[in-house]
Amino acid sequence: MAMSRRTVETLLDLVEIKLSSMQVLDREDARELAQLENCRRDLLAMRAALKGARPIARPAIAEAS
């Protein structure tokens, strides 16, 4: 499943917001925290891979004469 850079950035933002707001009170919370940290790591890797990918060519804008 291919995701756009914008999608990866949005998901990364959401995961980081959730991570920053979590309070670990029990084992279930600890498991969720670990899962979110894994998700964040995967999204960071995807973002790095997408940044290394060749950007989509945009049409040139004609300059006014």
N, C-alpha and C positions, 0 to 999 in steps of 0.2 A: 504494500500500500504506500504510494508516494504521497508525501505531504509538502505543501508549499512552505517557503521560509516563514511567511507570515503566520501560518498555522502553527508551526513549531514554536515560534516566538510567543504566540498567544498561549499555547499550552504550557510552555515553560513559565510564563508569568503566573498563570493560575496555580501551578504546582508550587512555585515559590511562595505565593501568598498563603496557600494552605499550610505549607511547612512553617512559615513564620507565625502562624496563629495557633498551631497545635500545642496542646498540653498533654504530656504523656502521663496518664494516671494508672494504666493497667497494661497487661500483656497485649491486649487487642490494639491499644493505642500505639504501643511500641512496634507491633507488626505493621500497622498502617504507616507509621513514620518511616520504617525501613523501606516499605514499598514505594513511598513517595520519593525517598532519596534515590532509589534505583531508577525510578521514572525520570527524575531530574537528570541523573547521569546519562541515561539513554537519550533524552531530549538534547542535552548539551552536545553529545556525540553527533546526533542528527544535524544540529545547527552547524557544527564544524564541517561536516561533510557537505552540507548545502552551500556553505560559504566558499568551499573549495571548488564547487561545481561552477561551470561556466555560466555567467549570467545570461538571461534571456535578452536577445537583441531587441532594442527599442528603435522604432523608426526615427530617423534624423529629423530634427525640426528645421524647417527652411528659415534662413535668416532674412529679415526684412532688408530690402535694398534702399 
